[in-house]
Amino acid sequence: MGAQTAPGTVLFMLTAWLAFFFGCGESQHATPSGGPLSKSVASGGQTPSQPNTPPTIHSVEFRPAKIVPGKTIHARVAAVDLEGDHIDLEYLWTLKGRETQAVGNSLDLPSWARRGDPVTVAVVASDGMDSSEAFRATTHVTNRRPRMTEIHIQTQAGESDSLGHWVAMPVATDPDGDRLSFRYTWIVNGEPSTNHQPRFERSQSERGDEIKLTVWASDDIDESLPLTSAPFGVGNSPPDIVSLPPAVDDTGLFLYVVRATDRDGDSPLTYSLEEGPRGMSIDPASGELEWQATLKDAGEHEVQIAVDDGNGGSSRQGFYVQVEMVLPPPRPGGGPS
């Protein structure tokens, strides 16, 4: 019995193994529906050719934002490439519509450029296969502010009823050659005054005041930095003679009380007679000028008086006194009297 069953057992096992082998062979040669899972595997790892997209320029900015003649201007470009390719940029600069010799992203603006001149850069981006359209950006040469260089202050004498004044004569330059105007602020004892004119009256100050002047220059677009003069002190004000002389009366008496004021409040004022006819006198304290003319004094006499404030200030007044000789009327008959 044992010898008869052994061959059957062996045959069964061999048949089962052969069925498994053939089943595996059919599965290995089958082609799945939908084709290969990856073209890269089927083509040996290489991607098929795709259409190239040229780079895109998003913006162009100028640095610095304000450009002036004689300086260098730079173009800052923002560009991208969808495929991540390296981007090369090409620049074309023009000034007032004329092509320049600039190379690259910078332009040395010539000194002859003037305010308002247009500066344009055209930028093209390339990835080695395709190029973008030219991206143009334009700016303009900006104004250059003027510069204060000097302040001259002149003293000018006043009229007969004025104490005089100071006049400012500022000096400024403008790199664009623009016409300039000036703004003034007079400063008295460290405080800005309400006077913003080039002329400052002496009557607006007092003895001992310290005065300075600040000036700005403007080309109607930009204003210069301020320039302040060196300070100067206000000296003594001379007295003012405010009276006028009368005429000689019928008796030949000339009486003139001189009146004077001093804006510094100096007191007492002293009066003197510097020139006059014989016999004329003046009271040094009251200013009373007196003279009694006679027939011998007929004619014109020059008079000069002065008033002193005791602090170095003095004023003078000059005039003429006319003495007329009046003859008695002739007697009837024409004979001598």
C-alpha positions as CSV (number, residue, x, y, z in Angstrom):
1,M,0.0,0.0,0.0
2,G,2.7,2.5,0.9
3,A,4.5,1.8,-2.4
4,Q,1.3,2.5,-4.5
5,T,0.3,5.8,-2.9
6,A,3.7,7.5,-3.1
7,P,3.7,8.0,-6.8
8,G,0.2,9.6,-6.7
9,T,1.3,12.0,-4.1
10,V,4.3,13.1,-6.1
11,L,2.3,13.6,-9.2
12,F,-0.2,15.8,-7.5
13,M,2.4,18.1,-6.1
14,L,4.2,18.5,-9.4
15,T,1.0,19.4,-11.2
16,A,0.2,22.1,-8.7
17,W,3.6,23.7,-9.0
18,L,3.4,23.8,-12.8
19,A,0.0,25.6,-12.6
20,F,1.5,28.3,-10.3
21,F,4.4,28.9,-12.7
22,F,2.3,29.4,-15.7
23,G,0.0,31.7,-13.8
24,C,2.9,33.9,-12.9
25,G,4.1,34.0,-16.5
26,E,0.7,35.2,-17.8
27,S,0.6,38.0,-15.3
28,Q,4.1,39.4,-16.2
29,H,3.3,39.8,-19.9
30,A,0.0,41.5,-19.4
31,T,-0.4,45.2,-20.5
32,P,-2.5,47.3,-18.0
33,S,-5.3,49.4,-19.4
34,G,-4.5,53.1,-20.0
35,G,-1.0,52.7,-21.2
36,P,2.3,53.2,-19.3
37,L,2.1,54.9,-15.9
38,S,4.9,57.4,-16.7
39,K,6.2,58.7,-20.0
40,S,9.5,59.4,-18.3
41,V,10.0,55.7,-17.6
42,A,9.0,54.7,-21.1
43,S,11.3,57.4,-22.7
44,G,14.3,56.7,-20.6
45,G,13.8,59.6,-18.1
46,Q,13.6,62.6,-20.5
47,T,10.7,65.2,-20.6
48,P,9.1,66.0,-24.0
49,S,9.6,69.5,-25.5
50,Q,7.3,72.3,-24.0
51,P,6.6,75.8,-25.4
52,N,8.9,78.4,-23.7
53,T,7.5,81.5,-22.0
54,P,9.5,84.7,-22.3
55,P,10.3,86.5,-19.0
56,T,8.0,89.2,-17.7
57,I,9.0,92.6,-16.4
58,H,6.8,93.8,-13.7
59,S,8.3,97.2,-12.8
60,V,11.2,99.6,-13.2
61,E,12.1,102.0,-10.5
62,F,14.6,104.8,-10.5
63,R,17.1,105.4,-7.7
64,P,17.4,108.0,-6.4
65,A,13.8,109.1,-6.8
66,K,15.0,112.7,-7.4
67,I,17.6,113.0,-10.1
68,V,19.8,116.0,-10.7
69,P,22.5,116.8,-13.3
70,G,26.0,115.6,-12.6
71,K,24.7,112.6,-10.6
72,T,24.2,108.9,-11.4
73,I,20.8,107.4,-11.8
74,H,20.1,103.6,-11.5
75,A,17.2,101.5,-12.8
76,R,15.9,98.8,-10.5
77,V,14.1,96.1,-12.5
78,A,11.6,93.5,-11.2
79,A,11.4,90.6,-13.7
80,V,10.4,86.9,-13.4
81,D,10.6,83.8,-15.6
82,L,8.0,81.1,-15.3
83,E,10.4,78.3,-16.1
84,G,13.0,79.7,-13.6
85,D,15.5,80.4,-16.4
86,H,18.3,82.9,-16.0
87,I,17.3,86.3,-17.0
88,D,19.5,88.8,-18.9
89,L,18.5,92.4,-19.0
90,E,19.2,94.9,-21.8
91,Y,18.9,98.7,-21.2
92,L,18.5,101.6,-23.6
93,W,18.7,105.1,-22.0
94,T,17.5,108.3,-23.7
95,L,17.7,111.9,-22.5
96,K,15.3,114.4,-24.1
97,G,14.5,111.7,-26.7
98,R,18.1,111.3,-27.7
99,E,20.0,108.0,-27.1
100,T,22.8,108.1,-24.7
101,Q,26.1,106.2,-24.3
102,A,25.0,104.6,-21.0
103,V,25.7,100.9,-20.7
104,G,23.8,98.7,-18.1
105,N,21.4,99.8,-15.5
106,S,23.0,103.2,-14.7
107,L,23.2,106.6,-16.4
108,D,25.6,109.4,-15.5
109,L,23.3,112.4,-16.0
110,P,25.3,115.1,-17.7
111,S,25.7,118.5,-16.1
112,W,24.0,120.3,-19.0
113,A,20.7,118.6,-18.2
114,R,18.0,121.0,-17.1
115,R,15.0,120.8,-14.8
116,G,12.1,119.0,-16.5
117,D,14.2,117.1,-19.1
118,P,12.7,113.6,-19.6
119,V,14.9,110.6,-18.9
120,T,13.6,107.3,-20.3
121,V,15.0,103.7,-20.0
122,A,13.7,100.8,-22.1
123,V,14.4,97.4,-20.6
124,V,14.2,94.0,-22.4
125,A,14.4,90.7,-20.5
126,S,15.7,87.5,-22.1
127,D,16.0,83.9,-21.0
128,G,18.3,82.9,-23.9
129,M,15.4,81.6,-26.0
130,D,12.8,84.4,-25.9
131,S,12.7,88.1,-25.0
132,S,10.0,90.2,-23.4
133,E,8.6,93.3,-24.9
134,A,10.4,96.5,-24.1
135,F,9.3,97.9,-20.7
136,R,9.7,101.7,-20.7
137,A,9.9,104.0,-17.7
138,T,10.3,107.7,-17.7
139,T,11.3,110.2,-15.1
140,H,12.3,113.9,-15.2
141,V,15.3,115.9,-14.1
142,T,14.2,117.5,-10.8
143,N,14.7,121.0,-9.6
144,R,17.8,121.8,-7.6
145,R,17.3,124.1,-4.6
146,P,19.1,127.5,-4.5
147,R,21.9,128.2,-2.0
148,M,22.3,131.2,0.2
149,T,26.0,132.5,0.2
150,E,26.1,135.9,1.8
151,I,24.1,138.5,3.6
152,H,25.2,142.2,3.4
153,I,23.5,144.7,5.7
154,Q,23.9,148.4,4.9
155,T,23.0,151.3,7.2
156,Q,21.2,154.1,5.4
157,A,20.5,157.5,6.9
158,G,16.9,158.6,7.3
159,E,15.1,161.6,6.2
160,S,14.8,164.7,8.5
161,D,12.0,163.0,10.5
162,S,13.6,159.5,10.5
163,L,16.3,157.7,12.5
164,G,17.5,155.8,9.5
165,H,17.2,152.1,8.7
166,W,19.2,148.9,7.8
167,V,18.8,147.3,4.3
168,A,19.5,143.7,3.6
169,M,21.4,142.7,0.4
170,P,21.4,138.9,0.2
171,V,23.5,136.9,-2.2
172,A,22.4,133.5,-3.4
173,T,23.1,131.1,-6.3
174,D,20.8,128.7,-8.2
175,P,22.3,125.7,-10.1
176,D,19.5,125.8,-12.6
177,G,19.8,129.5,-13.3
178,D,16.4,130.3,-12.0
179,R,15.3,133.7,-10.9
180,L,15.3,134.0,-7.1
181,S,13.2,135.7,-4.5
182,F,14.0,136.1,-0.8
183,R,12.3,135.7,2.5
184,Y,13.4,137.6,5.5
185,T,13.1,137.4,9.3
186,W,14.7,140.0,11.5
187,I,15.6,138.7,15.0
188,V,15.8,141.1,17.9
189,N,17.4,139.9,21.1
190,G,17.0,136.3,20.0
191,E,13.2,136.7,19.2
192,P,11.9,136.7,15.6
193,S,10.2,140.0,14.9
194,T,7.1,140.7,12.8
195,N,9.3,142.4,10.2
196,H,9.7,140.2,7.1
197,Q,10.9,142.9,4.8
198,P,14.4,143.6,3.5
199,R,14.3,147.0,5.4
200,F,14.4,147.3,9.2
201,E,13.7,150.8,10.6
202,R,15.9,152.0,13.4
203,S,12.8,153.1,15.2
204,Q,11.9,149.4,15.7
205,S,14.8,148.9,18.0
206,E,16.3,150.3,21.1
207,R,19.8,151.1,22.2
208,G,21.6,147.9,23.3
209,D,19.5,145.6,21.2
210,E,21.2,142.7,19.4
211,I,19.9,142.2,15.8
212,K,20.4,139.4,13.4
213,L,18.8,138.6,10.0
214,T,17.8,135.2,8.6
215,V,17.3,134.9,4.8
216,W,15.9,132.1,2.6
217,A,16.2,132.1,-1.2
218,S,13.5,130.6,-3.3
219,D,13.2,129.7,-7.0
220,D,9.4,129.3,-6.6
221,I,9.8,125.5,-6.4
222,D,12.3,124.9,-3.7
223,E,13.7,127.0,-0.9
224,S,17.3,127.2,0.2
225,L,18.5,126.4,3.6
226,P,18.4,129.5,5.8
227,L,21.5,131.7,6.3
228,T,21.7,133.9,9.4
229,S,23.9,137.0,9.6
230,A,26.4,137.8,12.3
231,P,24.7,139.8,15.1
232,F,25.2,143.5,15.5
233,G,24.4,145.8,18.4
234,V,22.2,148.9,18.2
235,G,24.0,151.9,19.3
236,N,22.9,155.2,20.7
237,S,20.2,157.2,18.9
238,P,20.9,160.9,18.4
239,P,18.3,163.3,19.6
240,D,15.8,164.7,17.1
241,I,15.2,168.5,16.8
242,V,11.5,168.8,16.3
243,S,11.0,172.6,16.2
244,L,11.3,175.2,13.5
245,P,12.7,178.7,13.8
246,P,10.5,181.8,13.6
247,A,11.1,185.0,11.8
248,V,12.5,188.2,13.3
249,D,9.7,190.4,14.8
250,D,9.1,194.0,14.0
251,T,11.4,195.1,16.9
252,G,14.3,193.1,15.5
253,L,14.0,190.5,18.3
254,F,14.7,186.9,17.3
255,L,13.5,184.4,20.0
256,Y,13.5,180.7,19.3
257,V,13.0,178.0,21.9
258,V,14.6,174.8,20.4
259,R,12.7,171.6,21.2
260,A,14.3,168.2,20.9
261,T,13.4,164.6,21.8
262,D,15.5,161.6,22.4
263,R,14.1,158.1,21.7
264,D,16.5,156.5,24.1
265,G,15.2,158.6,26.9
266,D,18.5,160.3,27.5
267,S,18.4,163.3,29.8
268,P,19.4,166.0,30.1
269,L,19.9,167.2,26.6
270,T,22.4,170.0,26.1
271,Y,22.0,172.8,23.5
272,S,24.7,174.8,21.9
273,L,25.2,177.5,19.3
274,E,27.8,176.5,16.8
275,E,27.4,179.5,14.4
276,G,25.4,182.7,14.6
277,P,25.7,186.5,14.4
278,R,27.4,188.5,17.1
279,G,25.2,188.8,20.2
280,M,23.1,185.7,19.6
281,S,23.1,183.2,22.6
282,I,21.4,180.0,23.6
283,D,20.5,178.5,27.0
284,P,22.3,175.1,27.2
285,A,19.5,173.6,29.4
286,S,16.3,175.1,28.0
287,G,17.4,175.5,24.4
288,E,16.2,179.2,24.3
289,L,17.9,181.0,21.5
290,E,17.8,184.8,21.6
291,W,19.1,187.7,19.5
292,Q,18.3,191.4,19.2
293,A,19.1,192.7,15.8
294,T,19.8,196.3,14.9
295,L,19.8,198.3,11.7
296,K,23.5,197.4,11.4
297,D,22.5,193.7,11.2
298,A,20.4,194.1,8.1
299,G,20.9,191.2,5.8
300,E,21.1,187.4,6.0
301,H,22.8,185.6,8.9
302,E,23.6,181.9,9.0
303,V,22.7,180.0,12.3
304,Q,23.7,176.5,13.3
305,I,22.6,174.9,16.6
306,A,23.3,171.5,18.1
307,V,21.8,169.3,20.7
308,D,23.7,166.5,22.5
309,D,22.3,163.6,24.5
310,G,25.5,163.0,26.6
311,N,25.9,159.5,25.2
312,G,27.7,160.3,21.9
313,G,24.6,161.3,20.0
314,S,24.1,164.8,18.6
315,S,21.9,166.5,16.0
316,R,22.2,169.8,14.3
317,Q,19.8,172.3,12.7
318,G,20.9,175.0,10.3
319,F,18.9,178.0,9.1
320,Y,19.2,181.6,8.1
321,V,17.8,184.7,9.9
322,Q,16.9,187.6,7.6
323,V,17.0,191.1,9.0
324,E,15.4,193.8,6.8
325,M,16.3,197.5,7.2
326,V,13.1,199.5,7.0
327,L,13.5,203.2,6.0
328,P,11.1,205.9,7.2
329,P,8.6,207.1,4.6
330,P,9.7,210.2,2.6
331,R,8.4,213.7,3.7
332,P,6.0,215.6,1.5
333,G,7.7,217.7,-1.1
334,G,10.4,215.2,-1.5
335,G,12.9,217.0,0.6
336,P,15.2,215.2,3.0
337,S,13.9,214.4,6.4
